[in-house]
Amino acid sequence: MTAVTFENVTKQWDSTTALYPTNLSLAAGQFSVLLGPSGCGKTTTLRLISGLETPSAGKISIFGQDVTHIAPSHRGVSMVFQNYALFPHLTVAENIVFGLRVRGVSKSVMADRLKHVLDLLSLSKYSERKPGQLSGGQQQRVALARALVADSKLCLMDEPLSNLDAQLRQEMRHELRALQQKLGLSVVYVTHDQTEAMSMADRVVLLKDGHIQQVATPYEIYQSPASLFVAQFIGSSRMNILKLDGNRIAGTQIVLNPPFGAVSVGLRPEDIRLGGPYEMSVSHTEFTGADLLLHARAGDQLLAVRADGKHVLDEQSQVSLGWDPLHLHWFDANGMRI
């Protein structure tokens, strides 16, 4: 079953196009992540799903129902915002059931749902506290509880972890993913953080300048990037992109076996090994603890190599490198994968 479908959906403001004609299907019961740099159209896409924005053209369906012109309150979706949007004068319990109260849900149903989400998110002992008495992680759980208590089939999340520190963000990523799998929720999650996307998603939708660049699993998007943009956006260190001169890396005597039409080759730093047939000089190094990121000269181009942090290499020293040809990625003159 499909949770969300876009059919030629476009969004424009005056002369600005935020989302070009887009076709997209997001499966039910999956954790789908909209990923991309600022201004790429990911939040616009989320707001179109929620009904907070109306498309300039095209059709939007949620679980098979055309919702293109249906108000947000009638779409059966819940939403978690970046700033949590908690009422400071209400208790945790009151914040969680606020939407249910507005909708006129009976007290007995409200009480049952409240108890369920408080237990689910380990918030029971905080139910009478005000948001100002909670940590950032606890406030995030309250915002999530408010979304879950609505019992919606689709939950939309707009960068909900961006205000948390790095360690808490990592913990919440695990909690969110485990909760989604436990409940079988359909989630559409917006982030600019590729680590969040790769660690949480069933499918990643990568956008740039209002265009979808690739829709794939984290594994597929890492191993088979559809374009130069995808290749360099995904990965803890940017993929090396080296220009070709015929069948050689430009400016070197390194001979490869490029397919017809290839003008550049990509190679991830972690796919390069120390010890191999290619001698290069070290330009500079970056020690990060567990890893050593060294930059070697391949002609007038630099090649980043991720090595074990135990290695000690001086700048300008010689290093021999190698790689498996199966790890090479080929791109044409338009930057598309071959």
TIVEXMI-361802 format. One record per residue: x, y, z of N, C-alpha, C in turn; residue in three letters; residue number from 1. Coordinates in steps of 0.05 Angstrom, whole numbers. Each point is the difference from the previous one (the first is absolute). Layout:
<guvexs>
GUVEX     n.x     n.y     n.z    ca.x    ca.y    ca.z     c.x     c.y     c.z  code  pos
GUVEX       X       Y       Z       X       Y       Z       X       Y       Z   ala  NUM
...
</guvexs>
This chain:
<guvexs>
GUVEX     n.x     n.y     n.z    ca.x    ca.y    ca.z     c.x     c.y     c.z  code  pos
GUVEX      17     -24       0     -17      24       0      18      25       0   met    1
GUVEX     -10      21     -13      15      25      -2     -11      20      20   thr    2
GUVEX      18      12      16      -9      20      19      -4      27     -13   ala    3
GUVEX      19       8     -17      -1      27     -12       6      -3     -30   val    4
GUVEX     -15      13     -17       5       1     -28      -1      28     -11   thr    5
GUVEX      20       8     -14       1      26     -15      -2      -7     -30   phe    6
GUVEX     -19      13     -13      -3      -3     -29       4      28     -13   glu    7
GUVEX      24       4     -12       6      25     -13      -5      24      17   asn    8
GUVEX       8      -2      25      -5      22      20      21      22      -3   val    9
GUVEX      -9      25      -2      17      23      -3      -8      21      21   thr   10
GUVEX      20      14      11      -6      23      18      16      24      -9   lys   11
GUVEX     -15      22      -5      13      25      -8     -10      23      17   gln   12
GUVEX      18      19       5      -8      25      12       9      22     -19   trp   13
GUVEX     -19      13     -12       6      21     -20      19     -12     -21   asp   14
GUVEX      24      11      -2      19      -9     -20      19     -22      11   ser   15
GUVEX      -3      -7      25      17     -20      12     -13     -28       0   thr   16
GUVEX      15     -20      -9     -10     -27       0      14     -15      23   thr   17
GUVEX     -15      -8      20      11     -15      23       1     -30      -6   ala   18
GUVEX     -19      -9     -16       0     -29      -7      -9      -2     -29   leu   19
GUVEX      17     -11     -16      -6      -5     -28     -17     -25      -3   tyr   20
GUVEX     -13      -4     -23     -19     -23      -3      12     -26      11   pro   21
GUVEX     -14     -10      20      11     -23      16     -19     -23       1   thr   22
GUVEX      11     -24      -6     -15     -25       4      14     -16      22   asn   23
GUVEX     -15      -8      20      13     -13      23     -20     -18      14   leu   24
GUVEX       9     -24       7     -17     -19      16      16      -9      24   ser   25
GUVEX     -12       4      24      12      -9      25     -17     -22      12   leu   26
GUVEX      13     -22       6     -14     -24       9     -11       3      28   ala   27
GUVEX     -22     -13       6     -12      -1      27      18     -17      18   ala   28
GUVEX       1       8      25      15     -15      20      30       4      -1   gly   29
GUVEX       9      18     -17      29       5      -2       8      27      11   gln   30
GUVEX      26       2       6      12      25       9      13      13     -24   phe   31
GUVEX     -14      20     -12      10      13     -24      12      27       8   ser   32
GUVEX      24       5     -10      14      25       7       4      18     -24   val   33
GUVEX      -9      25       2       5      20     -20      26      14       8   leu   34
GUVEX      21      -3     -16      27      10       6       9      19     -21   leu   35
GUVEX      16      20       9      12      18     -19      10      25      13   gly   36
GUVEX      15      17     -14      10      25      11     -23      20       4   pro   37
GUVEX       6      22      14     -20      21       4     -10      10     -27   ser   38
GUVEX     -26       5      -1     -13      10     -24      -4     -20     -22   gly   39
GUVEX       3     -26       6      -3     -20     -21     -29      -8      -6   cys   40
GUVEX     -19       7      19     -28      -6      -4     -11     -22      19   gly   41
GUVEX      17      -9      19      -9     -22      17     -22       9      19   lys   42
GUVEX       2      24      13     -20       9      18     -25       8     -15   thr   43
GUVEX       3      11     -24     -23       6     -17     -16     -26      -6   thr   44
GUVEX      15     -21      -6     -13     -26      -6     -16      -9      24   thr   45
GUVEX      12       2      24     -14      -9      25     -25      17       5   leu   46
GUVEX       2      26      -5     -23      18       4     -22      -5     -20   arg   47
GUVEX       7      -9     -24     -20      -8     -20     -14     -25       9   leu   48
GUVEX      14     -19      12     -13     -24      10     -19       6      22   ile   49
GUVEX       8      18      18     -16       7      24     -24      17      -7   ser   50
GUVEX       1      14     -23     -22      18      -7       6      29       8   gly   51
GUVEX      23       5      13       7      28       7       7      16     -24   leu   52
GUVEX       6     -13     -22       3      13     -26     -17     -14     -20   glu   53
GUVEX      -9      15     -20     -17     -12     -22      17      -1     -25   thr   54
GUVEX       0     -22     -14      17      -1     -25     -10      19     -21   pro   55
GUVEX      18      10     -16      -7      17     -23     -12     -17     -22   ser   56
GUVEX       8     -25      -1     -10     -19     -20       5     -28      10   ala   57
GUVEX     -15     -19     -10       4     -28       7     -19     -11      21   gly   58
GUVEX       3     -25       7     -18     -14      18      16     -13      23   lys   59
GUVEX     -11       2      24      13     -12      24     -21     -20      12   ile   60
GUVEX       9     -25       4     -17     -20      13      13     -10      25   ser   61
GUVEX     -16      -6      20       9     -12      25     -16     -25       4   ile   62
GUVEX      13     -23       1     -12     -26       1     -23      -3     -20   phe   63
GUVEX       6       9     -25     -18      -4     -22     -22      21      -2   gly   64
GUVEX      -2      18      19     -21      21      -1      12      26     -10   gln   65
GUVEX     -14      12     -20       9      26     -10      -4      21      21   asp   66
GUVEX      21      12      10      -2      20      21      10      28     -10   val   67
GUVEX       3       3     -26      12      24     -12     -13      25      11   thr   68
GUVEX     -26       0       3     -15      24       9     -14      -5      27   his   69
GUVEX      10     -19      15     -12      -6      26      16      15      22   ile   70
GUVEX     -14      11      20      13      15      21      18     -18      17   ala   71
GUVEX      21      11      12      19     -16      16     -14     -16      22   pro   72
GUVEX     -20      11      12     -13     -13      23     -16     -25      -9   ser   73
GUVEX      -5      -3     -26     -15     -23     -10      17     -20     -16   his   74
GUVEX      26       3       2      18     -18     -15       9     -24      16   arg   75
GUVEX      -6      -1      25       8     -23      17      30      -3       4   gly   76
GUVEX      14      23       1      29       0       5       6      15      26   val   77
GUVEX      22      -8      12      10      15      23      28      11      -7   ser   78
GUVEX       9      20      16      25      13      -8      16       7      25   met   79
GUVEX      27      -4      -3      19       7      21      18      22     -11   val   80
GUVEX       1      23      13      14      23     -10      28       2      12   phe   81
GUVEX      17      16     -13      27       4       9       1      13      28   gln   82
GUVEX     -18      19       5       1      15      25     -18     -12      21   asn   83
GUVEX     -11     -24      -4     -17     -15      18     -28      12       3   tyr   84
GUVEX      -3      27       0     -26      13       1     -16      -8      24   ala   85
GUVEX      12      -1      24     -14      -7      24     -10      25      14   leu   86
GUVEX     -23      -2      13     -12      23      14      14       1      28   phe   87
GUVEX      14      22       6      15       1      25     -17       0      25   pro   88
GUVEX     -25       9      -2     -18       2      24     -15     -26       5   his   89
GUVEX       2     -20     -18     -14     -25       4      19     -22       9   leu   90
GUVEX     -10     -19      14      16     -23       9       6     -18     -24   thr   91
GUVEX      18     -19       5       6     -20     -21     -25     -14      -9   val   92
GUVEX     -17      -9      18     -24     -15      -7     -19      18     -15   ala   93
GUVEX      -3      25       8     -18      19     -14      10       7     -28   glu   94
GUVEX      27       2      -3      11       5     -26      -6     -24     -19   asn   95
GUVEX       3     -24      11      -3     -24     -17     -28      -3     -10   ile   96
GUVEX     -20       6      17     -28      -5      -8     -14      25     -11   val   97
GUVEX      15      22      -3     -12      25      -9     -15      -3     -26   phe   98
GUVEX      12     -13     -20     -14      -3     -25     -25     -17       2   gly   99
GUVEX       1     -21      17     -23     -17       4     -23      15      13   leu  100
GUVEX       7      18      19     -20      16      13     -14      19     -19   arg  101
GUVEX      16      12     -18     -11      19     -20     -19     -15     -18   val  102
GUVEX       7     -25      -7     -17     -16     -19     -24     -12      14   arg  103
GUVEX      -2       3      26     -24     -10      14       1     -30       6   gly  104
GUVEX      23     -12       1       3     -28       7     -10      -5      28   val  105
GUVEX     -14     -22       5     -11      -5      26      22      -3      21   ser  106
GUVEX      -7       6      26      20      -1      21      11     -28       4   lys  107
GUVEX     -16     -20      -3      10     -28       5      20      -8     -22   ser  108
GUVEX      -6       7     -25      19      -6     -22      25      16       4   val  109
GUVEX      -3      25       8      23      17       4      18     -11      22   met  110
GUVEX     -12      -9      22      15     -11      22      15     -25      -8   ala  111
GUVEX     -13     -17     -15      13     -25      -9      24       5     -18   asp  112
GUVEX      -4      18     -19      22       7     -19      23      14      15   arg  113
GUVEX      -7      17      19      21      14      15      17     -19      15   leu  114
GUVEX     -13     -19      14      15     -19      16      18     -17     -18   lys  115
GUVEX     -10      -7     -24      15     -17     -18      26      14      -9   his  116
GUVEX      -2      26      -9      23      14     -10      19       8      23   val  117
GUVEX     -10       6      23      17       6      23      17     -25       7   leu  118
GUVEX     -12     -23       0      15     -25       5      19      -6     -22   asp  119
GUVEX      -9       4     -25      16      -7     -23      26      16      -1   leu  120
GUVEX      -2      26       8      23      18      -3      13       6      28   leu  121
GUVEX      -7     -16      20      12       3      26      -3      28      11   ser  122
GUVEX     -25      11      -2      -5      27       9     -19       1      24   leu  123
GUVEX      -9     -23      10     -20       0      21       7      17      24   ser  124
GUVEX      25      -1       8       8      14      25       3      30      -5   lys  125
GUVEX      -2       9     -26       2      28      -6     -27      13      -7   tyr  126
GUVEX     -21     -15       2     -26       8     -11     -10      26      11   ser  127
GUVEX       7       7      25     -10      25      12      20      23       0   glu  128
GUVEX      22      -5     -14      20      21      -2      -6      19     -23   arg  129
GUVEX      11      24       1      -2      19     -22      24      -4     -19   lys  130
GUVEX      -3       8     -25      23      -4     -19      26      12      10   pro  131
GUVEX      -2      23      14      25      13      10      15     -16      20   gly  132
GUVEX     -13     -20      11      13     -17      20      12     -25     -12   gln  133
GUVEX       0      -2     -26       9     -24     -14      26       6     -15   leu  134
GUVEX      16     -21      -5      23       2     -17      -8       1     -29   ser  135
GUVEX      19       6     -18      -6       1     -28     -11     -27     -11   gly  136
GUVEX      13     -21       9      -9     -27      -9     -28      -7      10   gly  137
GUVEX      -6       9      25     -27      -6      11     -21      17     -15   gln  138
GUVEX       7      25      -7     -19      17     -15      -5     -13     -27   gln  139
GUVEX      21     -11     -12      -4     -13     -26     -18     -24       2   gln  140
GUVEX       2     -15      21     -18     -23       4     -29       9       4   arg  141
GUVEX      -4      23      13     -27      10       4     -12       8     -27   val  142
GUVEX      16      13     -17      -9       8     -27      -7     -25     -16   ala  143
GUVEX      16     -21       3      -5     -25     -14     -25     -14      11   leu  144
GUVEX      -3       1      26     -24     -12      13     -26      14     -10   ala  145
GUVEX       2      26      -3     -24      15     -10      -7      -9     -28   arg  146
GUVEX      20      -6     -16      -6      -9     -27     -11     -29       0   ala  147
GUVEX      11     -17      18      -9     -28       1     -28      -3      12   leu  148
GUVEX      -7      18      19     -26      -3      13     -23       5     -19   val  149
GUVEX       6      14     -22     -21       5     -20      -8     -25     -15   ala  150
GUVEX      16     -21       2      -5     -26     -12      -3       2     -30   asp  151
GUVEX      16      18     -12       0       3     -29      17     -21     -13   ser  152
GUVEX      -7      -7     -25      15     -20     -15      26      10     -11   lys  153
GUVEX       1      27      -3      24      12     -12      11      22      18   leu  154
GUVEX      25      -1       6      13      19      18      22      15     -16   cys  155
GUVEX      -2      27       0      19      17     -14      19      13      21   leu  156
GUVEX      26       0      -6      19      11      19      19      19     -15   met  157
GUVEX       1      25      10      16      21     -13      25       6      17   asp  158
GUVEX      22     -13      -6      25       3      14      -4       0      31   glu  159
GUVEX     -12     -20      11      -7       0      28      23      -2      20   pro  160
GUVEX      23      -8     -10      23      -5      18      22      22      -2   leu  161
GUVEX      -5      20     -17      21      19      -6       8      18      23   ser  162
GUVEX     -18       3      20       7      17      23      14     -16      23   asn  163
GUVEX       4     -25      -4      13     -17      21      30      -1      -4   leu  164
GUVEX      15      -5      22      28      -4      -3       7     -26     -13   asp  165
GUVEX      25      -4      -9       7     -23     -17      -6     -27      13   ala  166
GUVEX       7      -3      26      -5     -26      13     -29      -6       3   gln  167
GUVEX     -16      20       8     -29      -4       4     -13      -5     -27   leu  168
GUVEX      10      13     -21     -11      -4     -27       4     -29      -9   arg  169
GUVEX      23     -11       6       6     -28      -7     -19     -19      15   gln  170
GUVEX      -4       6      26     -19     -17      16     -28       2     -10   glu  171
GUVEX      -9      24      -7     -27       4     -10      -5     -13     -27   met  172
GUVEX      21       0     -17      -2     -13     -26      -7     -30       4   arg  173
GUVEX      14     -12      19      -5     -29       5     -29      -3      11   his  174
GUVEX      -8      17      19     -26      -2      12     -22       4     -21   glu  175
GUVEX       3      20     -17     -21       6     -20      -3     -24     -19   leu  176
GUVEX      23     -10      -9      -1     -23     -19     -12     -24      12   arg  177
GUVEX       7      -6      25     -11     -24      14     -30       4       4   ala  178
GUVEX      -9      24       7     -28       5       4     -16      -3     -26   leu  179
GUVEX      11      11     -21     -13      -2     -26      -4     -29      -8   gln  180
GUVEX      21     -16       4      -2     -29      -7     -19     -15      18   gln  181
GUVEX       0       7      25     -18     -13      19     -29       5      -6   lys  182
GUVEX      -7      25      -8     -27       8      -5      -9      -4     -29   leu  183
GUVEX      20      -5     -18      -7      -3     -28      -9      26     -12   gly  184
GUVEX      10      23      10      -8      26      -9      11       6     -28   leu  185
GUVEX     -15      16     -15      10      12     -25      11      27       8   ser  186
GUVEX      26       4      -4      13      25       8      12      13     -24   val  187
GUVEX      -4      26      -3      15      16     -19      16      21      16   val  188
GUVEX      26      -1      -3      19      14      18      18      18     -16   tyr  189
GUVEX       1      26       7      17      19     -14      26       5      15   val  190
GUVEX      23      -1     -14      25       7      13      20       9     -22   thr  191
GUVEX      20      16       9      22       6     -17      25     -16       8   his  192
GUVEX      -4     -16      21      22     -16      11       0     -28     -12   asp  193
GUVEX      21      -6     -16       0     -26     -13       4     -23      19   gln  194
GUVEX      13       5      23       3     -21      20     -27      -9      10   thr  195
GUVEX     -18      19       6     -27      -6       8     -14     -16     -22   glu  196
GUVEX       2       9     -24     -14     -13     -22      10     -29      -4   ala  197
GUVEX      26      -4       0      11     -26      -6      -4     -20      23   met  198
GUVEX      -1      10      25      -3     -18      22     -29      -7       7   ser  199
GUVEX     -19      16     -10     -28      -4       7     -18      -9     -22   met  200
GUVEX       6       7     -25     -19      -3     -22      -2     -28     -11   ala  201
GUVEX     -25      -7      -8      -4     -23     -18       6      10     -28   asp  202
GUVEX      -9      24      -7       6      12     -26       7      29       4   arg  203
GUVEX      19       9     -16       9      28       0      -9      13     -26   val  204
GUVEX     -12      24       3      -7      16     -24      19      24       1   val  205
GUVEX      20       1     -18      20      22       0      -8      21     -20   leu  206
GUVEX      -2      25      10      -9      22     -17      22      21      -3   leu  207
GUVEX      -1      14     -23      17      23      -4     -15      20     -18   lys  208
GUVEX      -1      25       8     -12      21     -16     -28      -7     -10   asp  209
GUVEX     -16     -13      17     -28      -6      -8      -3     -24     -18   gly  210
GUVEX      22     -15      -4      -2     -24     -16       9     -24      16   his  211
GUVEX     -14     -23      -3       9     -25      13      24     -10     -16   ile  212
GUVEX      22      -6      15      24     -10     -12       1     -31       0   gln  213
GUVEX     -10     -12      21      -1     -29       2     -18      -9      23   gln  214
GUVEX     -14     -22      -5     -16     -12      21      10     -29       3   val  215
GUVEX      10      -7      23      13     -26       3       3      -7      30   ala  216
GUVEX       8     -25       5       7      -7      27      26      13       7   thr  217
GUVEX       7       3      26      26      11       7      23     -15     -13   pro  218
GUVEX      -2     -27      -1      21     -16     -12       3       7     -30   tyr  219
GUVEX     -22       1     -14       1       5     -29      10      28      -6   glu  220
GUVEX      -8      19      16       8      28      -5      29       4       5   ile  221
GUVEX      11     -16      19      29       2       6      16     -16     -21   tyr  222
GUVEX      -8     -24      -7      15     -17     -18      -4       7     -29   gln  223
GUVEX     -23      11      -7      -6       6     -29     -12      28      -3   ser  224
GUVEX      15      21       7     -10      27      -2      -7       7     -29   pro  225
GUVEX     -23      12      -4     -11       5     -27      15      23     -15   ala  226
GUVEX      14      17      15      13      23     -13      23       9      17   ser  227
GUVEX      15      19     -11      23      11      15     -10      14      26   leu  228
GUVEX     -23      14      -2     -11      13      24      -5     -20      22   phe  229
GUVEX     -14     -22      -7      -6     -21      20      25     -12      11   val  230
GUVEX      19      -6     -17      25     -12       8      15      17      21   ala  231
GUVEX       0      26      -4      15      17      18     -16      10      24   gln  232
GUVEX     -26      -3      -1     -17       8      23       0     -22      20   phe  233
GUVEX       0     -25      -9      -2     -23      18      28     -11       7   ile  234
GUVEX       4      -5      26      26     -10       9      12      18      21   gly  235
GUVEX      13     -12      21      11      15      21      23      18      -9   ser  236
GUVEX      14      -9     -21      19      16     -15      -8       1     -29   ser  237
GUVEX       2      23     -12      -9       2     -28      14     -20     -18   arg  238
GUVEX     -14     -11     -19      12     -17     -20      21      15     -16   met  239
GUVEX      22     -12      -5      20      11     -18     -11      -1     -28   asn  240
GUVEX       0      23     -14      -7       1     -28      24       9     -16   ile  241
GUVEX      10     -17     -17      25       5     -15      -6       2     -30   leu  242
GUVEX      11      21     -12      -4       3     -29      16     -21     -15   lys  243
GUVEX     -11      -8     -23      14     -19     -17      12      13     -25   leu  244
GUVEX      21     -10      -9      12       7     -26       3     -25     -16   asp  245
GUVEX     -20      -6     -16      -1     -26     -14      -5     -22      20   gly  246
GUVEX      18     -19       2      -3     -22      19      18       3      24   asn  247
GUVEX      10      25       4      18       5      23     -13      21      19   arg  248
GUVEX       8      -1      25      -7      22      18      17      24      -9   ile  249
GUVEX     -14      22      -6      14      24     -12      24       8      17   ala  250
GUVEX      22       5     -15      25       9      13      16     -23      12   gly  251
GUVEX      -8     -25      -4      15     -23      11       4     -21     -21   thr  252
GUVEX      15     -20       7       4     -24     -17     -18     -23       9   gln  253
GUVEX     -19       6      17     -18     -22      11     -21      -6     -21   ile  254
GUVEX       2     -24     -11     -18      -9     -21     -24     -15      12   val  255
GUVEX     -24       8      -8     -24     -14       9     -14     -12     -24   leu  256
GUVEX     -23     -10       3     -15     -12     -21     -28      12      -1   asn  257
GUVEX      -2      26      -7     -26      13       2     -19      -9     -22   pro  258
GUVEX     -26       0       6     -20      -6     -21      -2      23     -19   pro  259
GUVEX     -13      -4     -23      -3      21     -21     -16      23      12   phe  260
GUVEX      10      24      -4     -14      24       8       8      10      28   gly  261
GUVEX      17     -14      14       7       8      27      21      23      -2   ala  262
GUVEX      -5      22      15      19      22       1      11       4      28   val  263
GUVEX     -11     -14      20      10       1      27      -5     -26      14   ser  264
GUVEX      17      -5      21      -3     -25      15      -2       8      30   val  265
GUVEX     -17     -15      14      -4       5      28      11     -23      17   gly  266
GUVEX      12       6      23      11     -20      17      -2      10      29   leu  267
GUVEX     -13     -16      17      -4       9      28      26      -3      15   arg  268
GUVEX       6      18      19      25      -1      16       3     -27      14   pro  269
GUVEX     -22     -12       9       1     -25      15       5     -24     -18   glu  270
GUVEX      -2       4     -27       5     -22     -19      28       0     -11   asp  271
GUVEX      17      17      11      28       1      -8      17     -12      22   ile  272
GUVEX      19     -17      -7      16     -13      20      29       9      -2   arg  273
GUVEX      13       0      23      29       5       1      14     -25     -10   leu  274
GUVEX      19       3     -17      13     -23     -12     -12      -7     -26   gly  275
GUVEX      13       6     -22     -11      -5     -26      20       9     -22   gly  276
GUVEX      -9       0     -25      19       6     -22       4      29      -6   pro  277
GUVEX     -15      18      13       1      28      -8      14      17      21   tyr  278
GUVEX      23      11      -8      16      17      18      -9      29      -2   glu  279
GUVEX      -5      12      23      -9      28       2      14      13      23   met  280
GUVEX       0      27       0      11      15      23     -23      10      17   ser  281
GUVEX       5       1      26     -20      10      19       0      30       1   val  282
GUVEX     -23      12      -5      -2      29       1      -4       9      29   ser  283
GUVEX     -20     -11      13      -4       6      29     -18     -21      12   his  284
GUVEX      -1      -1      26     -16     -20      14     -18      12      21   thr  285
GUVEX     -22     -14       7     -18       8      21      -4     -24      19   glu  286
GUVEX       9       3      24      -3     -21      20     -26       4      15   phe  287
GUVEX     -18     -20       0     -26       2      13      -3     -19      23   thr  288
GUVEX      21     -14       8      -1     -19      22       1     -28     -11   gly  289
GUVEX     -23     -12      -6      -1     -27     -11      11      -1     -28   ala  290
GUVEX      -3      22     -15       8       1     -28      21      21      -5   asp  291
GUVEX      14      -4     -22      18      20     -11      -9       6     -28   leu  292
GUVEX      -8      24      -6      -8       8     -27      24      13     -13   leu  293
GUVEX      12     -14     -19      23      11     -14      -7       9     -28   leu  294
GUVEX      13      20      -9      -6      11     -27      26      -3     -16   his  295
GUVEX      -3     -17     -21      23      -6     -17      -3      14     -27   ala  296
GUVEX      22       6     -13      -1      14     -26       0     -21     -22   arg  297
GUVEX     -21       2     -17      -2     -15     -24       2      20     -23   ala  298
GUVEX      25       5      -9       4      22     -19      -6      26      14   gly  299
GUVEX     -17      17     -12      -8      25      13     -27      -3      15   asp  300
GUVEX      -9     -25       4     -24      -5      15       6     -13      27   gln  301
GUVEX     -17       5      19       4     -12      27     -19     -24       4   leu  302
GUVEX      11     -20      12     -14     -25       5      -1      -4      31   leu  303
GUVEX     -25       1      11      -3      -4      29      -1     -30       6   ala  304
GUVEX      15      -8      20       2     -29       8      -6      -2      30   val  305
GUVEX     -19     -18       7      -6      -5      28      16     -24       9   arg  306
GUVEX      19       5      18      17     -22      10      -4      -3      30   ala  307
GUVEX      11     -21      11       0      -5      29      15      22      14   asp  308
GUVEX     -11      10      22      12      21      15      27      -7      12   gly  309
GUVEX       7     -25       0      26      -9      11      23       7     -19   lys  310
GUVEX      -6       5     -25      21       6     -19      11      29       5   his  311
GUVEX      26       2      -3      13      26       2      13       7     -27   val  312
GUVEX     -10      21     -12      11       7     -27       6      30       1   leu  313
GUVEX      24       7      -9       8      28      -1      -9      12     -26   asp  314
GUVEX      -5      26       1      -6      14     -24      24      -1     -19   glu  315
GUVEX      -6      -2     -26      19      -2     -21      14     -27      -2   gln  316
GUVEX      -8     -19      18      12     -27      -2     -14     -15     -23   ser  317
GUVEX      13     -21      -9     -11     -17     -21     -18     -22      11   gln  318
GUVEX     -21      -6     -14     -18     -21       9      -9     -16     -24   val  319
GUVEX      -3     -26       4     -10     -17     -22     -29      -7       6   ser  320
GUVEX     -17       3     -21     -29      -3       3     -10     -20     -20   leu  321
GUVEX     -23     -12       6     -13     -18     -18     -30      -1       5   gly  322
GUVEX     -15     -12     -18     -29      -2       3     -10     -22     -18   trp  323
GUVEX     -24     -10       7     -14     -20     -16     -15      14     -22   asp  324
GUVEX       5      -8     -25     -14      13     -23     -31      -1       3   pro  325
GUVEX     -10     -19      15     -29      -2       4     -11      23      16   leu  326
GUVEX      18      14      14      -9      23      17       1      26     -15   his  327
GUVEX       6       0     -26       1      25     -15     -28       7     -10   leu  328
GUVEX      -6      26       0     -26      10      -9       6      18     -24   his  329
GUVEX     -15      -4     -22       5      14     -25     -22      20      -6   trp  330
GUVEX       8      24      -9     -20      21      -5       5      13     -28   phe  331
GUVEX     -22       7     -13       2      12     -27       3      30       2   asp  332
GUVEX       0      13     -23       4      29      -2     -22      16      14   ala  333
GUVEX     -24     -12       3     -22      13      14      -1      -6      30   asn  334
GUVEX      20     -15       9       2      -6      28     -18     -23       9   gly  335
GUVEX     -10     -16     -20     -17     -23       6      16     -25       1   met  336
GUVEX      -9     -19      17      14     -26       2      -2     -16     -25   arg  337
GUVEX      21     -13      -7       0     -18     -23      -2     -29      10   ile  338
</guvexs>
